[in-house]
Amino acid sequence: MDFSKPEIFNLLGIIMEIEGNDVQARKYYRAASASYFEKNNLEYFSYILYYFLSVPGGG
């Protein structure tokens, strides 16, 4: 399993919820959403850096 993918944590959250372990399910759901937003923030930040470094005068 590739634990760098949010889908894995989401699936583990579903399994924990089915088993009745709501606390652990929420932890996995949080980990899934955190890794998703972290990736999107990194892509957005990279885009901003590229834009400001490639445009004369910084924008």
N, C-alpha and C positions, 0 to 999 in steps of 0.2 A: 504494500500500500504506500502511496505517495502522500505523506502527511502535510505536504506543502499546498495541497489543493483543498479549497473550502468544501467541495462536494463530499469528501471523506468525513469531515467533522459534522456536516449536515446529516449524513447517513447514520453516523454514530449517535447523533442526537435523536433521530427517529427511533433507532433501536432501543435506546435508553427510555424514551417516552413510552414505547410499547411495553417494555418490562416494568413500567411504573416508577422508574427512577427519574422524577422530574428535575431534581436538583442537578444531577449529572447531565441530563438532556440539555438544560439551559446553559451549562458550561460549554458543551460541545457546540451549541448554536451560536454562542458568543464567539467562540474560536473561529467558527466558519465565517461569521460576518466580519470579524476583525481582519482575517486574512484577505477577504474580498476587498474591503475598503483600503487596506494597506496597499494592495496591488494597484488599485485605481488611483490612489493618491500618488504613488510613485510614477505612474504613467503620466498623470497630469503635471506633476512637478517637472518631469523630464521634458514634456512638451513646452512648458513655460521657459525652462532654461534654453532649449533649442531655439525658441522664438526670439528671446532677448539676446542671445549670443549671435544669431545669424542675421538679425536686422540691424543695419547701421543706425547708430544712435540709440539702440536699446528699445526700439518699439515705435 
